[in-house]
Amino acid sequence: MKQTVQPALPDSTVDSMIGRHLSGALAETGDPDDRMFLIADRFHHASLAAMTLGISPISLLQAWQDWILHLGISPGKQQQILRQLGRKQIRLGKYILNCALNGEETDCCIQPPPHDHRFKSPAWKKFPFNICAQSFLLTEQWWHEAAMGVSGVTGQHERLVEFYTRQFLDVFSPANFALTNPDVIEATLREGGVNFLRGLGYLLSDVTKAAQAQEEDAAFKPGANVAITPGEVVFRNDLIELIQYAPEADTVRAEPLLIVPAWIMKYYILDLSPDNSLIRYLVAQGFTVFCISWINPDESLRNVSLEDYIDRGVMMALDAVETITGSEKIHAAGYCLGGTLLAMASAAMARDGDDRLQSQTILAAQVDFDAPGELGLFMDESQLSFIEDVMWLKGYLDQWQMAGAFQMLRSQDLIWSRMVLEYLLGQRPGTSDLMAWNADGTRMPYRMHSDYLRQLYLNNDLSQGRYKVGGHDVHLEDIRVPVFAVGTTTDHVAPWRSVFKLVHLFDTDVDFILTSGGHNAGIVSEPGHPHRSYRKLFYKHGGPHPNADDWAEQAEVSDGSWWPQWSDWLTRQSSGTVPARAVGNPERGYPPLCKAPGAYVKIK
């Protein structure tokens, strides 16, 4: 995801925003004077956020204060840190001596982590670049060890200190500078410095954004060469368009399939190019496929809640699917945030005796946020209050702010390695359909996103049975329909061990797939895709609950895509076949409105 620079607002727009927020805020309380002070704080916090990339400075300071003060009263830990520093200096000294005696044949004194590709080039084994790389890696390791294990520091603060220390050190990696990166030096000598000229051109293009946006729009445009599976929009409200896809065969599975994608990005990650479209694949397998396309919200939807996304999103879509097809049973699948939303809706349906779901599929989605991965670093009271004030000012969270958070989580790959590749080496990889989709971000309404972050990430209400739908608690253990779930091995958004927890929370049979790849690429894993593999667990309800790590270590690894496994599972959950259905149902009030991918996917 790419971060964009927000233009300054004209004075007239700011005045209008202030007047609008004041009138709305004053209506929320009977004491206008007190409310004015709160409004002043919110405007101040929002202005601070523009300078801190949305990061709460108080949250960061609290973490460092906690760590420093507890380290200050821990002489044993201080001595341990100093001893580790001395040992690493000795290791580096021995390595330098061995290099002088044996040359490039010397074994490294430290290996980079598996995900760190900065020093994989053979040129990093040559003097003096090998010394630079080894020294940096030892320093990075030492800081990690120093940040962890200080007695008395809270787990959240410890992770924050380690995370931001790593971000700071990444800035000074020798791979980031022309004079200490052997690949950049080699390219510069070979091309006579032309690589820097190309890099300057790419930099100017990125700053202006205009040229790059035109290239991406021309290369991958929804409805032109991505999101082109034939279908029609058959229902629309203020939050969703519901797309029904045209059948390819004379007969289809008896139960239709409703897909609930995440609203943080456009839906068409599931319908990219024809050769890697999951939706096209499902249609070809004989399923009647419906998919929600969420609107890209603006300020007019600022007060839309998370429950509104359930009611006017999932539930209205289910009603439409049932009426159009006449089927009393429906398969439902949710991806990312859509999977979490589907779990909420299905738990509420189970509570209320609504038995329309035939099966439920959860793709790279969490229902227990006790260990949400590094995104949880940004989830404490100070940080959430800061984000809420930013959203309150605009009425939504802009996509560039979410992009910044995701880039920080993978700064080595998404920031520094990209800068080296494009601006120093002068190489710009061609845009893929997945990259173009990744740049096509969406906004999130103020109230909905506040509900999501506070009730799920901060309080973990859903897994604890405290989340309310329709004014009453929902419980995940009420879900009894068969469940198919997918986690991805290198997911930094929904770590697979966190996704795996649904095996313990749902009182039903669960087929769990752990597939190679990340949060997006692991799901877009069509048959024939190279270097894809998966592990499979079948959990029978009532049996002993498996430990995630023990299972993953012992499970057999199968080569290939997990898509056929899901298709076969859906077929087994289906009751047979019926004649292919027409798209829409005008007689029942659902005429086709426009061709897929619809209008909402094109809203910027």
C-alpha positions as CSV (number, residue, x, y, z in Angstrom):
1,M,0.0,0.0,0.0
2,K,1.3,3.4,-0.9
3,Q,1.3,6.5,1.1
4,T,0.0,9.7,-0.5
5,V,0.6,13.3,0.5
6,Q,-2.6,15.0,1.6
7,P,-3.0,18.5,0.1
8,A,-3.6,21.4,2.3
9,L,-7.2,22.3,2.7
10,P,-8.4,25.8,1.7
11,D,-9.5,28.2,4.4
12,S,-13.1,28.0,3.3
13,T,-13.1,24.2,3.6
14,V,-11.6,24.4,7.0
15,D,-14.2,26.9,8.2
16,S,-16.9,24.7,6.8
17,M,-15.5,21.7,8.6
18,I,-15.2,23.5,11.9
19,G,-18.8,24.8,11.7
20,R,-20.1,21.4,10.8
21,H,-18.2,19.6,13.6
22,L,-19.2,22.3,16.2
23,S,-22.9,22.0,15.4
24,G,-22.7,18.2,15.5
25,A,-20.7,18.2,18.7
26,L,-22.9,20.6,20.5
27,A,-25.9,18.5,19.7
28,E,-24.3,15.6,21.6
29,T,-24.3,17.2,25.0
30,G,-26.3,19.6,27.1
31,D,-23.3,21.6,28.1
32,P,-21.9,23.5,25.1
33,D,-19.1,25.1,27.2
34,D,-17.6,21.8,28.2
35,R,-17.9,20.4,24.8
36,M,-16.0,23.3,23.3
37,F,-12.9,22.2,25.3
38,L,-13.1,18.7,24.0
39,I,-13.4,20.0,20.5
40,A,-10.3,22.1,21.0
41,D,-8.4,19.0,22.1
42,R,-9.6,17.0,19.2
43,F,-8.5,19.6,16.7
44,H,-5.1,19.8,18.4
45,H,-4.6,16.0,18.4
46,A,-5.6,15.9,14.7
47,S,-3.0,18.5,13.9
48,L,-0.3,16.6,15.8
49,A,-1.2,13.5,13.9
50,A,-0.3,15.2,10.6
51,M,3.3,15.6,11.9
52,T,3.6,12.1,13.5
53,L,2.0,10.0,10.7
54,G,-0.9,9.2,13.0
55,I,1.3,7.7,15.8
56,S,0.5,8.9,19.3
57,P,3.6,10.5,20.8
58,I,2.3,9.8,24.3
59,S,2.0,6.1,23.6
60,L,5.5,6.0,22.4
61,L,6.9,8.0,25.3
62,Q,5.1,5.9,27.8
63,A,6.7,2.8,26.4
64,W,10.2,4.2,26.5
65,Q,9.6,5.6,30.0
66,D,8.5,2.2,31.2
67,W,11.5,0.5,29.7
68,I,14.1,3.0,30.8
69,L,12.9,3.3,34.4
70,H,12.7,-0.4,34.9
71,L,16.1,-0.9,33.3
72,G,17.5,1.8,35.6
73,I,16.6,-0.3,38.7
74,S,17.8,-3.6,37.2
75,P,21.6,-3.7,37.6
76,G,21.6,-7.4,36.6
77,K,20.0,-6.7,33.3
78,Q,22.3,-3.8,32.7
79,Q,25.3,-6.1,33.2
80,Q,23.8,-8.7,31.0
81,I,23.3,-6.2,28.2
82,L,26.9,-5.0,28.6
83,R,28.2,-8.6,28.6
84,Q,26.2,-9.3,25.4
85,L,27.7,-6.2,23.8
86,G,31.2,-7.3,24.7
87,R,30.7,-10.8,23.3
88,K,29.3,-9.5,20.0
89,Q,32.3,-7.2,19.6
90,I,34.6,-10.2,20.2
91,R,32.6,-12.2,17.6
92,L,32.9,-9.4,15.1
93,G,36.7,-9.1,15.8
94,K,37.2,-12.8,15.3
95,Y,35.3,-12.6,12.0
96,I,37.4,-9.7,10.8
97,L,40.6,-11.6,11.6
98,N,39.4,-14.7,9.9
99,C,38.4,-12.6,6.8
100,A,41.9,-11.3,6.7
101,L,43.4,-14.8,6.9
102,N,40.9,-16.8,4.8
103,G,39.2,-14.2,2.6
104,E,35.6,-14.7,1.3
105,E,35.6,-18.4,2.5
106,T,35.1,-17.3,6.1
107,D,31.8,-18.3,7.6
108,C,29.5,-15.5,8.8
109,C,29.4,-14.8,12.5
110,I,25.6,-14.1,12.2
111,Q,22.9,-14.9,9.7
112,P,20.1,-12.6,8.9
113,P,16.5,-13.7,9.7
114,P,14.8,-15.7,7.0
115,H,12.6,-12.7,6.0
116,D,15.5,-10.3,5.7
117,H,16.7,-10.2,2.1
118,R,18.8,-7.1,2.2
119,F,22.2,-8.9,2.3
120,K,21.4,-11.9,0.1
121,S,23.5,-10.7,-2.9
122,P,26.9,-12.4,-3.2
123,A,28.5,-9.0,-3.3
124,W,27.9,-8.7,0.4
125,K,30.4,-11.4,1.1
126,K,33.3,-9.2,-0.3
127,F,35.4,-6.9,1.9
128,P,34.6,-4.4,3.2
129,F,30.8,-4.9,2.7
130,N,30.8,-8.1,4.6
131,I,32.1,-6.3,7.7
132,C,29.4,-3.6,7.3
133,A,26.7,-6.2,7.0
134,Q,27.9,-8.4,9.9
135,S,28.4,-5.4,12.2
136,F,24.9,-4.1,11.4
137,L,23.2,-7.5,12.0
138,L,25.0,-7.9,15.3
139,T,24.0,-4.4,16.4
140,E,20.4,-5.2,15.4
141,Q,20.4,-8.4,17.4
142,W,22.0,-6.7,20.4
143,W,19.3,-4.1,20.5
144,H,16.6,-6.7,20.2
145,E,18.0,-8.6,23.2
146,A,18.4,-5.4,25.2
147,A,14.8,-4.4,24.6
148,M,13.4,-7.7,25.7
149,G,13.3,-9.2,29.1
150,V,13.5,-6.1,31.3
151,S,11.7,-7.1,34.5
152,G,8.5,-5.1,35.2
153,V,8.0,-3.7,31.7
154,T,4.5,-4.4,30.3
155,G,4.3,-6.7,27.3
156,Q,2.8,-4.0,25.2
157,H,5.5,-1.5,26.0
158,E,8.3,-4.1,25.5
159,R,7.0,-4.8,22.0
160,L,6.7,-1.1,21.2
161,V,10.3,-0.4,22.3
162,E,11.6,-3.4,20.2
163,F,9.4,-2.4,17.2
164,Y,10.4,1.3,17.1
165,T,14.1,0.4,17.8
166,R,14.0,-1.9,14.8
167,Q,12.4,0.9,12.7
168,F,15.1,3.3,13.7
169,L,18.0,0.8,13.0
170,D,16.5,0.0,9.6
171,V,17.1,3.6,8.6
172,F,20.8,3.1,9.0
173,S,21.2,-0.2,7.3
174,P,24.3,-0.2,5.1
175,A,22.0,-1.5,2.3
176,N,20.2,1.9,2.2
177,F,23.2,4.0,1.2
178,A,25.0,4.2,-2.2
179,L,28.5,4.2,-0.8
180,T,28.0,1.1,1.4
181,N,25.8,-1.0,-0.9
182,P,27.9,-3.0,-3.3
183,D,25.0,-3.6,-5.7
184,V,24.5,0.1,-6.1
185,I,28.3,0.7,-6.6
186,E,28.4,-2.0,-9.3
187,A,25.4,-0.6,-11.1
188,T,26.8,2.9,-10.9
189,L,30.1,1.9,-12.4
190,R,28.5,-0.2,-15.1
191,E,26.0,2.5,-16.2
192,G,28.1,5.6,-15.5
193,G,25.6,6.9,-13.0
194,V,22.6,6.7,-15.3
195,N,20.8,4.6,-12.6
196,F,20.8,7.7,-10.4
197,L,19.1,9.7,-13.2
198,R,16.4,7.1,-13.6
199,G,16.0,6.9,-9.9
200,L,15.6,10.7,-9.7
201,G,12.9,10.5,-12.3
202,Y,11.0,7.8,-10.3
203,L,11.4,9.9,-7.2
204,L,9.9,13.0,-8.9
205,S,7.1,10.8,-10.3
206,D,6.3,9.4,-6.8
207,V,6.3,12.9,-5.3
208,T,3.8,14.2,-7.8
209,K,1.9,10.9,-7.9
210,A,0.2,11.9,-11.1
211,A,2.3,10.0,-13.6
212,Q,2.3,6.8,-11.6
213,A,-1.4,6.9,-11.0
214,Q,-2.0,7.2,-14.8
215,E,0.2,4.2,-15.5
216,E,-1.5,2.0,-12.9
217,D,-5.0,3.1,-14.0
218,A,-4.2,2.3,-17.6
219,A,-2.6,-1.1,-16.8
220,F,-5.2,-2.5,-14.4
221,K,-8.6,-0.9,-14.5
222,P,-11.7,-2.6,-12.8
223,G,-14.1,-3.7,-15.5
224,A,-11.4,-3.5,-18.2
225,N,-8.8,-6.1,-17.4
226,V,-9.4,-6.9,-13.7
227,A,-12.8,-7.6,-12.1
228,I,-14.1,-8.8,-15.5
229,T,-15.9,-12.0,-14.5
230,P,-19.4,-11.6,-16.1
231,G,-22.1,-10.6,-13.8
232,E,-24.6,-7.9,-12.7
233,V,-25.3,-5.7,-9.7
234,V,-28.6,-7.0,-8.4
235,F,-29.0,-5.0,-5.2
236,R,-27.7,-1.7,-4.0
237,N,-28.0,0.4,-0.8
238,D,-25.9,3.1,0.8
239,L,-23.2,0.7,1.9
240,I,-23.0,-2.2,-0.6
241,E,-23.6,-3.3,-4.2
242,L,-24.4,-7.0,-4.4
243,I,-23.0,-8.6,-7.6
244,Q,-24.3,-11.9,-8.9
245,Y,-22.1,-13.7,-11.4
246,A,-23.4,-15.4,-14.5
247,P,-23.3,-19.2,-14.6
248,E,-21.0,-21.1,-17.0
249,A,-22.8,-24.4,-16.9
250,D,-26.3,-25.7,-17.3
251,T,-26.4,-26.9,-13.7
252,V,-25.1,-25.4,-10.5
253,R,-24.8,-26.4,-6.8
254,A,-28.2,-26.1,-5.1
255,E,-27.0,-23.6,-2.5
256,P,-25.6,-20.2,-3.6
257,L,-22.4,-18.8,-2.2
258,L,-22.2,-15.3,-0.7
259,I,-18.7,-13.7,-0.4
260,V,-18.1,-10.9,2.1
261,P,-14.8,-9.2,1.4
262,A,-13.0,-6.7,3.5
263,W,-14.1,-3.1,3.3
264,I,-10.6,-1.7,3.9
265,M,-9.8,-2.3,0.2
266,K,-11.8,-2.9,-3.0
267,Y,-13.5,-6.3,-3.3
268,Y,-11.8,-7.3,-6.5
269,I,-8.7,-8.9,-5.0
270,L,-11.0,-12.0,-5.3
271,D,-11.6,-11.2,-9.0
272,L,-8.3,-10.0,-10.4
273,S,-7.1,-11.2,-13.8
274,P,-9.0,-14.1,-15.3
275,D,-6.2,-16.6,-14.6
276,N,-6.0,-15.8,-10.9
277,S,-9.6,-14.8,-10.1
278,L,-11.1,-16.9,-7.2
279,I,-14.6,-15.8,-8.1
280,R,-14.2,-17.0,-11.7
281,Y,-12.8,-20.2,-10.4
282,L,-15.8,-20.8,-8.2
283,V,-18.2,-20.0,-11.0
284,A,-16.4,-22.5,-13.2
285,Q,-16.7,-25.1,-10.5
286,G,-20.5,-24.8,-10.7
287,F,-21.4,-22.4,-7.9
288,T,-23.9,-19.5,-8.0
289,V,-21.6,-16.8,-6.7
290,F,-22.7,-13.5,-5.1
291,C,-20.1,-10.9,-3.8
292,I,-20.5,-7.7,-1.8
293,S,-18.8,-4.6,-3.1
294,W,-18.5,-2.1,-0.3
295,I,-18.8,1.6,-1.0
296,N,-15.7,3.8,-0.5
297,P,-17.2,6.0,2.2
298,D,-17.0,9.8,2.5
299,E,-17.9,12.1,5.4
300,S,-21.6,11.6,4.9
301,L,-21.2,8.1,6.3
302,R,-19.2,9.2,9.4
303,N,-21.8,7.9,11.9
304,V,-22.3,4.5,10.3
305,S,-21.5,1.9,12.9
306,L,-20.0,-1.6,12.7
307,E,-23.4,-3.0,13.4
308,D,-24.7,-1.1,10.4
309,Y,-22.2,-3.0,8.3
310,I,-23.7,-6.2,9.6
311,D,-27.3,-5.2,9.1
312,R,-27.1,-3.2,5.9
313,G,-24.2,-5.3,4.6
314,V,-24.2,-9.0,5.4
315,M,-27.9,-9.4,6.4
316,M,-29.4,-7.4,3.5
317,A,-27.1,-9.3,1.1
318,L,-28.3,-12.6,2.6
319,D,-31.9,-11.5,2.2
320,A,-31.3,-10.6,-1.4
321,V,-29.5,-13.9,-2.2
322,E,-32.4,-15.9,-0.6
323,T,-35.1,-14.0,-2.5
324,I,-33.3,-14.0,-5.9
325,T,-32.4,-17.7,-5.8
326,G,-35.3,-19.1,-3.8
327,S,-32.8,-21.2,-1.8
328,E,-33.4,-21.5,1.9
329,K,-29.8,-22.4,2.5
330,I,-26.7,-20.3,1.6
331,H,-22.9,-20.9,1.8
332,A,-21.2,-17.8,3.2
333,A,-17.5,-16.9,3.0
334,G,-15.7,-13.9,4.5
335,Y,-12.2,-12.6,3.7
336,C,-10.1,-10.5,6.2
337,L,-12.3,-8.0,8.0
338,G,-15.2,-9.5,6.0
339,G,-14.6,-12.8,7.7
340,T,-14.7,-11.2,11.1
341,L,-17.9,-9.5,10.2
342,L,-19.4,-12.7,8.9
343,A,-18.6,-14.4,12.2
344,M,-20.4,-11.7,14.1
345,A,-23.4,-12.0,11.8
346,S,-23.5,-15.9,11.9
347,A,-23.2,-15.9,15.7
348,A,-26.2,-13.5,15.9
349,M,-28.1,-15.6,13.4
350,A,-27.4,-18.7,15.5
351,R,-28.5,-16.9,18.6
352,D,-31.8,-15.8,17.0
353,G,-32.6,-19.2,15.4
354,D,-31.8,-18.0,11.8
355,D,-30.6,-21.2,10.1
356,R,-30.1,-20.0,6.6
357,L,-26.3,-20.7,6.5
358,Q,-25.4,-24.0,5.1
359,S,-21.7,-23.5,5.7
360,Q,-19.2,-20.8,6.7
361,T,-15.7,-20.1,5.3
362,I,-13.2,-17.8,7.0
363,L,-10.3,-16.6,4.9
364,A,-7.3,-15.0,6.7
365,A,-9.6,-13.4,9.3
366,Q,-9.4,-13.2,13.1
367,V,-12.2,-13.7,15.6
368,D,-9.9,-13.6,18.7
369,F,-7.8,-10.5,18.9
370,D,-5.7,-11.5,22.0
371,A,-2.6,-11.9,19.8
372,P,-3.3,-9.9,16.6
373,G,0.3,-9.6,15.5
374,E,2.2,-6.4,15.1
375,L,-0.9,-4.4,14.2
376,G,-1.7,-4.8,17.9
377,L,1.3,-2.5,18.6
378,F,-0.9,0.4,17.6
379,M,-3.8,-0.6,19.8
380,D,-3.7,1.0,23.3
381,E,-5.9,3.6,24.8
382,S,-3.7,6.5,23.9
383,Q,-3.2,5.4,20.3
384,L,-6.9,4.7,19.8
385,S,-7.9,8.1,21.2
386,F,-5.5,9.7,18.9
387,I,-6.8,7.9,15.8
388,E,-10.4,8.6,16.9
389,D,-9.7,12.3,17.0
390,V,-8.1,12.2,13.5
391,M,-11.2,10.3,12.2
392,W,-13.6,12.7,14.0
393,L,-12.1,15.7,12.2
394,K,-12.6,14.2,8.7
395,G,-15.4,11.8,9.3
396,Y,-13.3,8.9,8.2
397,L,-9.8,7.3,8.3
398,D,-8.0,8.1,5.1
399,Q,-6.4,5.2,3.2
400,W,-2.9,6.9,3.3
401,Q,-2.9,6.6,7.1
402,M,-3.6,2.9,7.1
403,A,-1.0,2.6,4.3
404,G,1.6,4.2,6.6
405,A,0.9,1.7,9.4
406,F,1.2,-1.3,7.0
407,Q,4.4,0.0,5.5
408,M,5.9,0.4,9.0
409,L,5.1,-3.3,9.8
410,R,7.2,-4.3,6.7
411,S,9.5,-1.4,6.4
412,Q,12.4,-3.5,5.1
413,D,10.5,-4.6,2.1
414,L,7.9,-1.8,1.5
415,I,10.0,1.2,2.3
416,W,13.8,0.8,2.3
417,S,14.3,-2.0,-0.1
418,R,11.9,-0.3,-2.5
419,M,13.8,3.0,-2.2
420,V,17.1,1.2,-2.9
421,L,15.7,-0.6,-5.9
422,E,14.0,2.3,-7.5
423,Y,15.9,5.4,-6.5
424,L,19.5,4.1,-6.2
425,L,19.5,1.2,-8.7
426,G,17.0,2.9,-11.0
427,Q,14.9,-0.2,-11.4
428,R,11.1,-0.1,-11.3
429,P,9.4,-3.5,-11.4
430,G,6.3,-3.7,-13.6
431,T,3.0,-3.3,-12.0
432,S,1.0,-6.5,-11.4
433,D,-2.7,-6.8,-10.9
434,L,-2.2,-7.4,-7.2
435,M,0.1,-4.3,-6.8
436,A,-2.5,-2.2,-8.6
437,W,-5.3,-3.5,-6.4
438,N,-3.0,-2.8,-3.3
439,A,-2.8,0.9,-4.3
440,D,-6.6,1.1,-4.7
441,G,-7.3,1.8,-1.0
442,T,-10.6,2.9,0.6
443,R,-11.6,5.0,3.5
444,M,-13.3,3.9,6.7
445,P,-16.1,5.7,8.5
446,Y,-15.3,7.3,11.8
447,R,-17.8,5.5,14.0
448,M,-17.4,2.1,12.4
449,H,-13.6,2.0,12.6
450,S,-13.7,3.3,16.1
451,D,-16.1,0.4,17.0
452,Y,-13.9,-2.1,15.3
453,L,-10.6,-1.0,16.9
454,R,-12.0,-0.4,20.4
455,Q,-14.3,-3.4,20.8
456,L,-12.3,-6.0,18.9
457,Y,-8.6,-5.0,18.9
458,L,-8.5,-3.3,22.3
459,N,-11.2,-5.1,24.3
460,N,-11.4,-8.4,22.4
461,D,-15.2,-8.4,23.0
462,L,-16.1,-10.8,20.3
463,S,-14.2,-13.8,21.6
464,Q,-15.2,-13.0,25.1
465,G,-18.9,-13.0,24.4
466,R,-19.3,-9.3,25.1
467,Y,-19.9,-8.0,21.6
468,K,-23.5,-7.0,21.1
469,V,-25.6,-7.3,17.9
470,G,-29.2,-6.0,18.2
471,G,-28.6,-5.0,21.8
472,H,-27.7,-8.6,22.9
473,D,-24.4,-10.4,23.3
474,V,-23.3,-12.9,20.6
475,H,-21.3,-16.0,21.3
476,L,-19.0,-17.6,18.8
477,E,-19.7,-21.0,20.3
478,D,-23.3,-20.8,19.1
479,I,-22.0,-21.3,15.5
480,R,-22.7,-24.9,14.6
481,V,-22.5,-25.0,10.8
482,P,-19.4,-26.6,9.2
483,V,-16.5,-24.2,8.9
484,F,-13.6,-24.0,6.5
485,A,-10.8,-21.7,7.5
486,V,-7.6,-20.6,5.8
487,G,-4.5,-19.0,7.4
488,T,-1.3,-17.9,5.6
489,T,2.2,-18.6,6.9
490,T,3.6,-15.1,6.6
491,D,0.5,-13.1,7.3
492,H,1.3,-9.8,9.2
493,V,-2.3,-8.6,9.2
494,A,-4.0,-11.8,10.6
495,P,-1.3,-14.1,11.9
496,W,-2.2,-17.7,11.2
497,R,-1.9,-18.7,14.8
498,S,-4.5,-16.0,15.7
499,V,-6.8,-17.3,12.9
500,F,-6.3,-20.8,14.2
501,K,-8.0,-19.9,17.4
502,L,-11.4,-20.3,15.8
503,V,-10.8,-24.0,15.9
504,H,-11.2,-23.7,19.7
505,L,-13.9,-21.1,19.7
506,F,-16.5,-22.6,17.3
507,D,-18.5,-25.6,18.5
508,T,-18.5,-27.3,15.1
509,D,-16.4,-29.3,12.7
510,V,-13.5,-27.2,11.2
511,D,-11.4,-27.8,8.2
512,F,-8.3,-25.6,8.6
513,I,-5.8,-24.9,5.8
514,L,-2.4,-23.3,6.4
515,T,-1.1,-22.1,3.0
516,S,2.2,-20.6,2.0
517,G,2.3,-16.9,1.2
518,G,1.1,-13.7,2.9
519,H,-2.2,-12.1,3.7
520,N,-3.1,-11.4,0.1
521,A,-0.8,-13.5,-2.0
522,G,-1.6,-16.6,0.0
523,I,-5.3,-16.2,-0.8
524,V,-4.7,-15.4,-4.4
525,S,-3.2,-18.8,-4.9
526,E,-4.7,-20.2,-8.1
527,P,-4.0,-23.8,-9.3
528,G,-0.7,-23.8,-11.2
529,H,0.8,-21.0,-9.2
530,P,4.5,-21.8,-8.6
531,H,5.9,-22.4,-5.1
532,R,2.5,-22.8,-3.4
533,S,1.9,-25.4,-0.7
534,Y,-0.5,-26.1,2.2
535,R,-1.1,-28.1,5.3
536,K,-4.6,-29.4,6.2
537,L,-6.3,-30.1,9.5
538,F,-9.7,-31.7,9.9
539,Y,-11.0,-31.0,13.4
540,K,-14.0,-33.1,14.5
541,H,-16.2,-31.3,17.0
542,G,-15.9,-33.0,20.4
543,G,-12.3,-34.2,19.9
544,P,-9.2,-32.9,21.7
545,H,-8.2,-29.4,20.6
546,P,-4.9,-29.3,18.8
547,N,-2.0,-27.0,19.6
548,A,-1.3,-24.8,16.6
549,D,2.5,-25.2,16.6
550,D,2.5,-28.9,17.3
551,W,0.0,-29.5,14.5
552,A,1.9,-27.3,12.0
553,E,5.2,-29.1,12.8
554,Q,3.7,-32.6,12.3
555,A,1.2,-31.9,9.4
556,E,2.0,-33.2,6.0
557,V,2.9,-30.5,3.4
558,S,1.1,-30.8,0.1
559,D,2.2,-28.9,-3.0
560,G,-0.2,-26.8,-5.0
561,S,-3.2,-24.5,-4.4
562,W,-5.7,-24.8,-1.6
563,W,-8.5,-23.7,-4.0
564,P,-9.5,-27.2,-5.1
565,Q,-9.6,-28.3,-1.4
566,W,-12.2,-25.5,-0.7
567,S,-14.2,-26.3,-3.9
568,D,-14.4,-30.0,-2.9
569,W,-15.4,-29.1,0.6
570,L,-18.2,-26.7,-0.6
571,T,-19.4,-29.5,-2.9
572,R,-19.6,-31.9,0.0
573,Q,-21.6,-29.4,2.0
574,S,-24.0,-28.9,-0.9
575,S,-27.2,-30.9,-1.2
576,G,-27.0,-31.5,-5.0
577,T,-27.4,-29.6,-8.2
578,V,-30.2,-27.5,-9.8
579,P,-30.6,-25.8,-13.2
580,A,-28.4,-22.8,-13.6
581,R,-30.1,-19.6,-12.3
582,A,-30.6,-16.4,-14.2
583,V,-28.9,-13.3,-12.9
584,G,-31.3,-11.2,-10.8
585,N,-35.0,-11.8,-10.3
586,P,-37.1,-8.9,-11.5
587,E,-40.4,-10.6,-10.5
588,R,-39.2,-10.6,-6.9
589,G,-37.9,-7.1,-6.9
590,Y,-34.3,-7.6,-7.8
591,P,-33.7,-6.6,-11.4
592,P,-30.1,-6.3,-12.7
593,L,-29.0,-2.7,-12.1
594,C,-25.8,-2.6,-14.1
595,K,-23.0,-4.8,-15.2
596,A,-20.3,-6.0,-12.9
597,P,-18.0,-4.7,-11.3
598,G,-20.6,-2.0,-10.6
599,A,-20.3,1.6,-9.6
600,Y,-19.0,1.5,-6.0
601,V,-15.7,-0.1,-7.0
602,K,-14.9,3.0,-9.1
603,I,-15.5,5.6,-6.4
604,K,-12.2,7.2,-5.4
